[in-house]
Amino acid sequence: MASVAIIAGGNKIQSRLTGVVAYAETYLNNKGIDTDVIHVHQLDAEALITADFTNKTINETHQIIDKADGIVIVSPVFKAAYSGIVKTYLDLLPRGAFTGKTVLPLALGGTFAHVLAIQYSLDPVIKELGADTIHKGRFILDKHITANEDGTYGYDQEAEEGLNKTLKKFVSDKAQVKE
């Protein structure tokens, strides 16, 4: 059975970004793929900021990354770049952490003016970490996701179709993510 680590780069649990994480996790689980979600903002902030490579919790997340067949990175886009929360975490990963893995970046932002943030700022870091394959990411407008009062999320047709298409390709690439 395949496994995927989802790196969630938001700054709180209840957000539309969490809706993207939940969508990806549910989609992958329904395909028989095990998932582990790493909510970076819940890790030890001092360890992240001071680049404490000895921190136990940080190293536990490295083990999740190591055992995963694939990686999904979910980040908000602020000022034309992925979040500093994601960057801080990626900087702590060991050299070659993504070697032998397929990586899918997903981004959430307020305007399509930032759609190239994945390609121009995140992809080079993913390559530096040794990813064998980087799938074409998906940029979702935050207005296409609604937070419901019960803690669930709603997705308009554009968001749902886009995520389904992107996740289907990620899963169906059998040479990259084994089912």
N, CA, C and O of each residue as an XYZ file, in Angstrom:
716
protein
N       0.839     -1.184      0.000
C       0.000      0.000      0.000
C       0.880      1.241      0.000
O       1.911      1.285      0.671
N       0.473      2.217     -0.737
C       1.217      3.468     -0.826
C       0.924      4.355      0.379
O      -0.093      4.215      1.058
N       1.845      5.262      0.611
C       1.624      6.254      1.664
C       2.072      7.617      1.163
O       3.024      7.738      0.391
N       1.363      8.638      1.623
C       1.658     10.005      1.232
C       1.728     10.859      2.481
O       0.854     10.778      3.344
N       2.753     11.669      2.580
C       2.868     12.658      3.646
C       2.349     13.979      3.096
O       2.743     14.409      2.012
N       1.466     14.613      3.848
C       0.930     15.913      3.462
C       1.532     16.957      4.386
O       1.326     16.916      5.599
N       2.271     17.887      3.813
C       2.868     18.984      4.582
C       1.932     20.176      4.464
O       1.793     20.766      3.392
N       1.290     20.526      5.577
C       0.325     21.621      5.604
C       1.012     22.876      6.131
O       1.465     22.912      7.275
N       1.087     23.898      5.292
C       1.835     25.105      5.628
C       1.003     26.290      6.044
O       1.443     27.431      5.902
N      -0.192     26.050      6.558
C      -1.031     27.147      7.027
C      -0.612     27.618      8.410
O       0.270     27.035      9.041
N      -1.259     28.682      8.870
C      -0.905     29.212     10.182
C      -1.958     28.951     11.254
O      -1.842     29.442     12.377
N      -2.992     28.175     10.904
C      -3.999     27.765     11.885
C      -4.748     26.564     11.337
O      -4.720     26.293     10.136
N      -5.414     25.852     12.226
C      -6.141     24.657     11.799
C      -7.419     25.016     11.050
O      -7.676     24.463      9.980
N      -8.209     25.910     11.576
C      -9.469     26.254     10.931
C      -9.244     27.331      9.872
O      -9.248     28.525     10.170
N      -9.050     26.889      8.636
C      -8.847     27.813      7.525
C      -9.228     27.106      6.233
O      -9.375     25.885      6.198
N      -9.383     27.876      5.189
C      -9.699     27.266      3.892
C      -8.548     26.386      3.411
O      -8.765     25.437      2.658
N      -7.331     26.697      3.840
C      -6.203     25.836      3.489
C      -6.410     24.444      4.080
O      -6.090     23.440      3.443
N      -6.943     24.387      5.289
C      -7.260     23.099      5.910
C      -8.289     22.363      5.068
O      -8.279     21.134      5.006
N      -9.176     23.108      4.419
C     -10.130     22.489      3.504
C      -9.432     21.792      2.351
O      -9.848     20.709      1.938
N      -8.377     22.397      1.828
C      -7.593     21.769      0.745
C      -6.887     20.523      1.278
O      -6.871     19.483      0.619
N      -6.306     20.631      2.469
C      -5.640     19.483      3.089
C      -6.641     18.344      3.285
O      -6.353     17.194      2.953
N      -7.819     18.668      3.828
C      -8.844     17.659      4.078
C      -9.312     17.003      2.784
O      -9.535     15.793      2.743
N      -9.459     17.796      1.734
C      -9.884     17.267      0.442
C      -8.855     16.269     -0.080
O      -9.201     15.160     -0.488
N      -7.593     16.673     -0.062
C      -6.523     15.794     -0.556
C      -6.440     14.523      0.284
O      -6.309     13.423     -0.254
N      -6.515     14.676      1.586
C      -6.428     13.509      2.474
C      -7.579     12.535      2.214
O      -7.352     11.330      2.111
N      -8.794     13.036      2.109
C      -9.958     12.184      1.855
C      -9.842     11.500      0.494
O     -10.107     10.304      0.372
N      -9.449     12.255     -0.520
C      -9.305     11.691     -1.861
C      -8.303     10.532     -1.835
O      -8.584      9.448     -2.346
N      -7.148     10.767     -1.243
C      -6.098      9.740     -1.206
C      -6.537      8.530     -0.382
O      -6.316      7.391     -0.794
N      -7.152      8.764      0.768
C      -7.637      7.657      1.603
C      -8.666      6.815      0.856
O      -8.666      5.589      0.970
N      -9.545      7.470      0.088
C     -10.559      6.744     -0.689
C      -9.941      5.910     -1.803
O     -10.590      5.004     -2.327
N      -8.702      6.200     -2.171
C      -7.976      5.416     -3.171
C      -7.092      4.344     -2.514
O      -6.295      3.689     -3.186
N      -7.243      4.177     -1.206
C      -6.471      3.166     -0.496
C      -5.059      3.590     -0.143
O      -4.208      2.745      0.133
N      -4.802      4.874     -0.148
C      -3.468      5.398      0.157
C      -3.464      5.945      1.578
O      -4.298      6.777      1.936
N      -2.534      5.477      2.373
C      -2.386      5.979      3.737
C      -1.819      7.388      3.698
O      -0.964      7.699      2.869
N      -2.294      8.234      4.591
C      -1.787      9.603      4.660
C      -1.381      9.954      6.082
O      -1.975      9.485      7.053
N      -0.366     10.781      6.178
C       0.047     11.403      7.433
C       0.126     12.891      7.156
O       0.803     13.315      6.219
N      -0.562     13.690      7.967
C      -0.551     15.138      7.783
C       0.379     15.766      8.812
O       0.275     15.503     10.011
N       1.281     16.593      8.325
C       2.184     17.357      9.187
C       1.717     18.804      9.143
O       1.923     19.498      8.148
N       1.087     19.260     10.222
C       0.688     20.664     10.331
C       1.893     21.407     10.905
O       2.126     21.390     12.113
N       2.644     22.048     10.038
C       3.919     22.650     10.426
C       3.755     23.658     11.557
O       4.595     23.722     12.454
N       2.697     24.436     11.526
C       2.529     25.460     12.566
C       2.332     24.869     13.960
O       2.434     25.590     14.952
N       2.053     23.573     14.048
C       1.892     22.929     15.346
C       3.209     22.360     15.887
O       3.264     21.893     17.024
N       4.253     22.401     15.081
C       5.566     21.938     15.543
C       6.185     22.987     16.459
O       5.725     24.128     16.510
N       7.209     22.602     17.164
C       7.889     23.506     18.101
C       8.441     24.717     17.346
O       9.367     24.599     16.544
N       7.850     25.883     17.623
C       8.220     27.105     16.902
C       9.687     27.460     17.100
O      10.365     27.853     16.151
N      10.172     27.326     18.311
C      11.575     27.670     18.562
C      12.498     26.747     17.777
O      13.506     27.189     17.226
N      12.149     25.465     17.728
C      12.972     24.512     16.965
C      12.979     24.857     15.483
O      14.007     24.740     14.816
N      11.827     25.282     14.971
C      11.753     25.669     13.560
C      12.590     26.911     13.276
O      13.378     26.939     12.331
N      12.408     27.933     14.103
C      13.075     29.217     13.867
C      14.580     29.143     14.090
O      15.348     29.796     13.383
N      15.003     28.350     15.070
C      16.436     28.259     15.361
C      17.111     27.115     14.609
O      18.294     26.842     14.813
N      16.354     26.449     13.739
C      16.881     25.318     12.966
C      17.511     24.271     13.881
O      18.662     23.874     13.703
N      16.728     23.839     14.858
C      17.185     22.837     15.821
C      17.030     21.445     15.208
O      15.959     20.841     15.278
N      18.097     20.951     14.615
C      18.079     19.655     13.951
C      18.018     18.490     14.928
O      17.863     17.344     14.506
N      18.136     18.759     16.228
C      18.083     17.704     17.232
C      16.698     17.570     17.865
O      16.477     16.670     18.675
N      15.773     18.446     17.509
C      14.444     18.423     18.108
C      13.728     17.110     17.798
O      13.633     16.706     16.639
N      13.229     16.454     18.835
C      12.597     15.145     18.693
C      11.370     15.189     17.777
O      11.219     14.334     16.904
N      10.505     16.168     17.969
C       9.283     16.262     17.174
C       9.591     16.520     15.704
O       8.973     15.928     14.819
N      10.539     17.398     15.453
C      10.947     17.665     14.064
C      11.482     16.390     13.430
O      11.141     16.074     12.290
N      12.313     15.660     14.152
C      12.884     14.428     13.617
C      11.838     13.343     13.406
O      11.988     12.506     12.516
N      10.776     13.347     14.218
C       9.676     12.399     13.999
C       8.973     12.688     12.676
O       8.564     11.767     11.969
N       8.837     13.971     12.346
C       8.220     14.296     11.058
C       9.134     13.899      9.900
O       8.657     13.542      8.823
N      10.429     13.960     10.120
C      11.364     13.520      9.072
C      11.172     12.032      8.786
O      11.308     11.598      7.642
N      10.858     11.252      9.815
C      10.607      9.826      9.618
C       9.337      9.602      8.795
O       9.268      8.673      7.990
N       8.334     10.459      9.003
C       7.106     10.382      8.205
C       7.438     10.643      6.733
O       6.969      9.929      5.846
N       8.243     11.664      6.488
C       8.659     11.994      5.119
C       9.455     10.837      4.520
O       9.242     10.467      3.366
N      10.358     10.274      5.292
C      11.226      9.199      4.813
C      10.435      7.971      4.385
O      10.762      7.355      3.370
N       9.406      7.604      5.134
C       8.655      6.381      4.810
C       7.603      6.580      3.725
O       7.083      5.605      3.181
N       7.285      7.829      3.405
C       6.242      8.111      2.416
C       6.722      7.821      0.996
O       7.891      8.011      0.659
N       5.782      7.355      0.178
C       6.062      7.159     -1.246
C       5.907      8.460     -2.017
O       6.568      8.677     -3.033
N       5.025      9.325     -1.523
C       4.765     10.598     -2.179
C       4.576     11.698     -1.152
O       4.328     11.433      0.024
N       4.694     12.926     -1.608
C       4.574     14.099     -0.742
C       3.592     15.069     -1.392
O       3.671     15.325     -2.594
N       2.672     15.605     -0.603
C       1.815     16.693     -1.053
C       2.145     17.882     -0.158
O       2.071     17.784      1.066
N       2.507     18.996     -0.769
C       2.795     20.220     -0.023
C       1.654     21.189     -0.278
O       1.374     21.545     -1.423
N       0.994     21.613      0.797
C      -0.143     22.522      0.688
C       0.241     23.827      1.377
O       0.564     23.844      2.565
N       0.200     24.920      0.616
C       0.636     26.201      1.164
C      -0.274     27.336      0.716
O      -0.769     27.347     -0.411
N      -0.483     28.283      1.609
C      -1.104     29.521      1.144
C      -0.053     30.312      0.371
O       1.148     30.104      0.541
N      -0.520     31.213     -0.472
C       0.389     32.099     -1.196
C       0.161     33.509     -0.683
O      -0.949     34.039     -0.731
N       1.235     34.098     -0.193
C       1.222     35.476      0.280
C       2.279     36.245     -0.494
O       3.413     35.781     -0.607
N       1.936     37.400     -1.026
C       2.895     38.262     -1.713
C       3.716     37.484     -2.753
O       4.939     37.608     -2.823
N       3.014     36.689     -3.547
C       3.587     35.962     -4.687
C       4.559     34.846     -4.310
O       5.380     34.451     -5.137
N       4.487     34.331     -3.089
C       5.364     33.233     -2.685
C       4.633     32.301     -1.723
O       3.679     32.697     -1.054
N       5.102     31.054     -1.670
C       4.536     30.118     -0.703
C       4.902     30.583      0.698
O       5.751     31.458      0.862
N       4.274     30.008      1.693
C       4.410     30.529      3.059
C       5.793     30.294      3.664
O       6.458     29.300      3.370
N       6.201     31.216      4.501
C       7.444     31.079      5.257
C       7.387     29.900      6.206
O       8.423     29.334      6.555
N       6.184     29.520      6.629
C       6.022     28.348      7.497
C       6.509     27.107      6.762
O       7.234     26.288      7.327
N       6.112     26.971      5.512
C       6.571     25.830      4.702
C       8.083     25.911      4.501
O       8.783     24.914      4.674
N       8.584     27.070      4.143
C      10.020     27.227      3.881
C      10.845     26.874      5.108
O      11.868     26.198      5.000
N      10.404     27.330      6.273
C      11.134     27.033      7.509
C      11.230     25.529      7.730
O      12.276     25.015      8.125
N      10.128     24.829      7.471
C      10.141     23.375      7.647
C      11.009     22.694      6.585
O      11.820     21.827      6.911
N      10.843     23.079      5.327
C      11.624     22.447      4.266
C      13.123     22.635      4.482
O      13.920     21.762      4.138
N      13.501     23.773      5.051
C      14.916     24.018      5.341
C      15.491     23.054      6.366
O      16.702     22.839      6.404
N      14.636     22.473      7.194
C      15.102     21.526      8.215
C      15.171     20.084      7.723
O      15.736     19.221      8.395
N      14.599     19.825      6.559
C      14.647     18.461      6.041
C      16.071     18.094      5.635
O      16.825     18.940      5.152
N      16.430     16.840      5.832
C      17.778     16.407      5.434
C      17.954     16.479      3.917
O      16.992     16.375      3.155
N      19.187     16.658      3.508
C      19.518     16.656      2.072
C      18.987     15.359      1.458
O      19.176     14.277      2.012
N      18.332     15.479      0.326
C      17.805     14.305     -0.365
C      16.541     13.737      0.240
O      16.175     12.603     -0.071
N      15.859     14.486      1.093
C      14.664     13.974      1.779
C      13.567     13.537      0.821
O      12.759     12.674      1.166
N      13.522     14.117     -0.380
C      12.476     13.770     -1.343
C      12.973     12.821     -2.431
O      12.248     12.557     -3.390
N      14.189     12.307     -2.300
C      14.730     11.390     -3.297
C      13.854     10.134     -3.362
O      13.507      9.548     -2.336
N      13.507      9.736     -4.588
C      12.678      8.558     -4.795
C      11.196      8.824     -4.598
O      10.393      7.891     -4.590
N      10.832     10.074     -4.440
C       9.443     10.421     -4.167
C       8.866     11.318     -5.261
O       9.582     12.035     -5.960
N       7.565     11.245     -5.373
C       6.818     12.143     -6.232
C       6.230     13.220     -5.341
O       5.728     12.923     -4.256
N       6.285     14.461     -5.783
C       5.796     15.575     -4.974
C       4.727     16.332     -5.754
O       4.875     16.609     -6.944
N       3.655     16.654     -5.052
C       2.567     17.440     -5.624
C       2.368     18.696     -4.786
O       1.969     18.605     -3.625
N       2.642     19.874     -5.360
C       2.364     21.117     -4.644
C       0.928     21.600     -4.909
O       0.452     21.588     -6.044
N       0.263     22.019     -3.847
C      -1.054     22.636     -3.946
C      -0.980     23.979     -3.250
O      -0.405     24.087     -2.166
N      -1.553     25.001     -3.859
C      -1.489     26.334     -3.269
C      -2.873     26.969     -3.252
O      -3.721     26.694     -4.101
N      -3.070     27.819     -2.266
C      -4.324     28.542     -2.094
C      -4.009     30.022     -1.999
O      -3.161     30.435     -1.208
N      -4.693     30.819     -2.805
C      -4.428     32.253     -2.777
C      -5.641     33.070     -3.160
O      -6.665     32.531     -3.579
N      -5.515     34.367     -3.014
C      -6.620     35.266     -3.241
C      -6.779     35.753     -4.667
O      -7.826     36.295     -5.021
N      -5.755     35.568     -5.496
C      -5.822     36.065     -6.865
C      -4.974     35.195     -7.785
O      -3.929     34.681     -7.387
N      -5.442     35.041     -9.020
C      -4.673     34.268     -9.991
C      -3.375     34.966    -10.386
O      -2.555     34.380    -11.093
N      -3.177     36.189     -9.948
C      -1.915     36.880    -10.211
C      -0.738     36.144     -9.570
O       0.412     36.355     -9.955
N      -1.026     35.281     -8.594
C       0.033     34.550     -7.885
C       0.127     33.074     -8.308
O       0.768     32.270     -7.630
N      -0.503     32.734     -9.407
C      -0.557     31.343     -9.830
C       0.828     30.744    -10.097
O       1.006     29.534     -9.955
N       1.796     31.554    -10.475
C       3.132     31.031    -10.778
C       4.021     30.872     -9.549
O       5.184     30.489     -9.672
N       3.486     31.162     -8.373
C       4.275     31.025     -7.138
C       4.788     29.600     -6.953
O       5.896     29.392     -6.458
N       3.990     28.636     -7.347
C       4.413     27.239     -7.213
C       5.621     26.983     -8.108
O       6.662     26.512     -7.652
N       5.463     27.299     -9.375
C       6.504     26.982    -10.350
C       7.800     27.739    -10.101
O       8.881     27.162    -10.215
N       7.711     29.011     -9.765
C       8.918     29.819     -9.658
C       9.574     29.828     -8.289
O      10.780     30.050     -8.185
N       8.801     29.591     -7.240
C       9.442     29.650     -5.924
C       9.480     28.315     -5.193
O      10.452     28.037     -4.491
N       8.449     27.476     -5.334
C       8.434     26.217     -4.589
C       9.128     25.077     -5.333
O       9.862     24.301     -4.721
N       8.909     24.968     -6.622
C       9.522     23.874     -7.383
C      11.045     23.802     -7.233
O      11.570     22.699     -7.076
N      11.782     24.920     -7.273
C      13.239     24.815     -7.104
C      13.653     24.227     -5.752
O      14.649     23.508     -5.670
N      12.913     24.521     -4.716
C      13.236     23.971     -3.390
C      12.937     22.474     -3.372
O      13.705     21.693     -2.810
N      11.836     22.078     -3.980
C      11.489     20.660     -4.069
C      12.574     19.901     -4.839
O      12.970     18.804     -4.445
N      13.045     20.487     -5.930
C      14.130     19.864     -6.707
C      15.399     19.743     -5.864
O      16.087     18.723     -5.902
N      15.695     20.779     -5.114
C      16.891     20.761     -4.258
C      16.819     19.639     -3.220
O      17.849     19.111     -2.800
N      15.611     19.280     -2.811
C      15.432     18.195     -1.838
C      15.454     16.823     -2.505
O      15.298     15.804     -1.831
N      15.647     16.789     -3.823
C      15.886     15.532     -4.520
C      14.675     14.849     -5.116
O      14.774     13.686     -5.505
N      13.535     15.516     -5.206
C      12.335     14.875     -5.749
C      12.603     14.302     -7.134
O      13.200     14.964     -7.982
N      12.162     13.080     -7.358
C      12.302     12.460     -8.667
C      11.319     13.053     -9.664
O      11.653     13.279    -10.827
N      10.104     13.301     -9.194
C       9.064     13.853    -10.052
C       8.304     14.920     -9.284
O       7.915     14.715     -8.134
N       8.099     16.052     -9.926
C       7.248     17.100     -9.361
C       6.049     17.227    -10.287
O       6.181     17.636    -11.441
N       4.883     16.875     -9.771
C       3.674     17.018    -10.567
C       3.316     18.483    -10.724
O       3.628     19.313     -9.870
N       2.661     18.783    -11.824
C       2.177     20.147    -12.021
C       1.229     20.461    -10.876
O       0.237     19.762    -10.665
N       1.538     21.500    -10.151
C       0.731     21.862     -8.994
C      -0.618     22.432     -9.376
O      -0.907     22.671    -10.548
N      -1.424     22.640     -8.374
C      -2.746     23.220     -8.556
C      -2.868     24.443     -7.666
O      -2.602     24.376     -6.466
N      -3.268     25.556     -8.254
C      -3.532     26.791     -7.524
C      -5.044     26.937     -7.400
O      -5.759     26.889     -8.401
N      -5.525     27.113     -6.183
C      -6.951     27.242     -5.924
C      -7.215     28.625     -5.349
O      -6.517     29.072     -4.439
N      -8.216     29.292     -5.879
C      -8.611     30.579     -5.309
C      -9.357     30.339     -3.999
O     -10.239     29.483     -3.923
N      -8.998     31.095     -2.981
C      -9.629     30.878     -1.678
C     -11.136     31.104     -1.701
O     -11.855     30.530     -0.884
N     -11.623     31.928     -2.622
C     -13.064     32.171     -2.700
C     -13.837     30.940     -3.192
O     -15.066     30.916     -3.113
N     -13.141     29.930     -3.694
C     -13.789     28.715     -4.171
C     -13.984     27.671     -3.072
O     -14.521     26.590     -3.314
N     -13.541     28.010     -1.865
C     -13.699     27.112     -0.716
C     -14.389     27.884      0.393
O     -14.026     29.021      0.694
N     -15.388     27.256      0.996
C     -16.093     27.904      2.107
C     -15.957     27.059      3.361
O     -16.005     25.830      3.317
N     -15.788     27.746      4.470
C     -15.742     27.068      5.769
C     -17.169     27.013      6.307
O     -17.840     28.040      6.415
N     -17.620     25.828      6.637
C     -18.952     25.642      7.200
C     -18.894     25.737      8.725
O     -17.844     25.512      9.327
N     -20.008     26.065      9.333
C     -20.063     26.232     10.783
C     -19.704     24.954     11.541
O     -19.215     25.019     12.669
N     -19.943     23.801     10.931
C     -19.668     22.534     11.611
C     -18.214     22.082     11.491
O     -17.872     20.977     11.914
N     -17.349     22.935     10.912
C     -15.937     22.601     10.791
C     -15.577     21.896      9.499
O     -14.409     21.580      9.273
N     -16.556     21.646      8.650
C     -16.279     21.041      7.344
C     -16.107     22.160      6.322
O     -16.250     23.341      6.639
N     -15.802     21.768      5.104
C     -15.552     22.749      4.050
C     -16.372     22.422      2.819
O     -16.633     21.254      2.528
N     -16.777     23.456      2.095
C     -17.484     23.292      0.840
C     -16.585     23.743     -0.302
O     -15.776     24.657     -0.144
N     -16.734     23.101     -1.441
C     -15.889     23.369     -2.603
C     -16.792     23.657     -3.787
O     -17.703     22.882     -4.077
N     -16.549     24.757     -4.468
C     -17.366     25.005     -5.645
C     -16.890     24.082     -6.768
O     -15.887     23.382     -6.632
N     -17.614     24.093     -7.857
C     -17.338     23.170     -8.953
C     -15.916     23.312     -9.487
O     -15.254     22.312     -9.763
N     -15.447     24.540     -9.632
C     -14.105     24.759    -10.177
C     -13.026     24.159     -9.276
O     -12.103     23.505     -9.760
N     -13.144     24.380     -7.975
C     -12.159     23.837     -7.040
C     -12.209     22.312     -7.019
O     -11.174     21.646     -7.053
N     -13.407     21.775     -6.964
C     -13.564     20.326     -6.894
C     -13.041     19.643     -8.159
O     -12.314     18.653     -8.077
N     -13.408     20.167     -9.314
C     -12.931     19.570    -10.557
C     -11.412     19.676    -10.682
O     -10.753     18.723    -11.096
N     -10.862     20.827    -10.326
C      -9.417     21.005    -10.405
C      -8.659     20.080     -9.463
O      -7.668     19.465     -9.858
N      -9.116     19.982     -8.233
C      -8.457     19.091     -7.271
C      -8.590     17.633     -7.702
O      -7.625     16.873     -7.619
N      -9.776     17.239     -8.162
C      -9.952     15.855     -8.614
C      -9.014     15.519     -9.773
O      -8.391     14.457     -9.783
N      -8.917     16.407    -10.731
C      -8.045     16.181    -11.893
C      -6.582     16.058    -11.464
O      -5.867     15.164    -11.915
N      -6.150     16.960    -10.596
C      -4.759     16.971    -10.156
C      -4.430     15.751     -9.302
O      -3.399     15.109     -9.501
N      -5.300     15.434     -8.357
C      -5.059     14.282     -7.475
C      -5.159     12.965     -8.234
O      -4.426     12.023     -7.934
N      -6.056     12.888     -9.212
C      -6.174     11.675    -10.028
C      -4.869     11.407    -10.771
O      -4.391     10.272    -10.803
N      -4.298     12.442    -11.363
C      -3.027     12.279    -12.083
C      -1.911     11.862    -11.123
O      -1.095     11.000    -11.448
N      -1.880     12.473     -9.951
C      -0.880     12.138     -8.931
C      -0.974     10.665     -8.545
O       0.047      9.983     -8.451
N      -2.176     10.177     -8.323
C      -2.387      8.791     -7.908
C      -2.165      7.820     -9.059
O      -1.606      6.742     -8.858
N      -2.594      8.186    -10.257
C      -2.527      7.251    -11.384
C      -1.120      7.083    -11.941
O      -0.870      6.167    -12.725
N      -0.220      7.938    -11.553
C       1.155      7.824    -12.022
C       1.814      6.682    -11.249
O       2.592      6.913    -10.322
N       1.498      5.465    -11.637
C       1.916      4.277    -10.876
C       3.423      4.132    -10.730
O       3.898      3.487     -9.795
N       4.171      4.721    -11.638
C       5.622      4.650    -11.525
C       6.109      5.529    -10.377
O       7.234      5.378     -9.901
N       5.250      6.450     -9.938
C       5.666      7.395     -8.909
C       5.029      7.087     -7.548
O       5.734      6.981     -6.545
N       3.717      6.945     -7.512
C       3.020      6.651     -6.266
C       2.393      5.280     -6.413
O       1.453      5.108     -7.189
N       2.896      4.315     -5.687
C       2.442      2.943     -5.798
C       1.134      2.752     -5.048
O       1.009      3.143     -3.887
N       0.140      2.134     -5.734
C      -1.135      1.838     -5.047
C      -1.056      0.482     -4.413
O      -2.018      0.037     -3.787
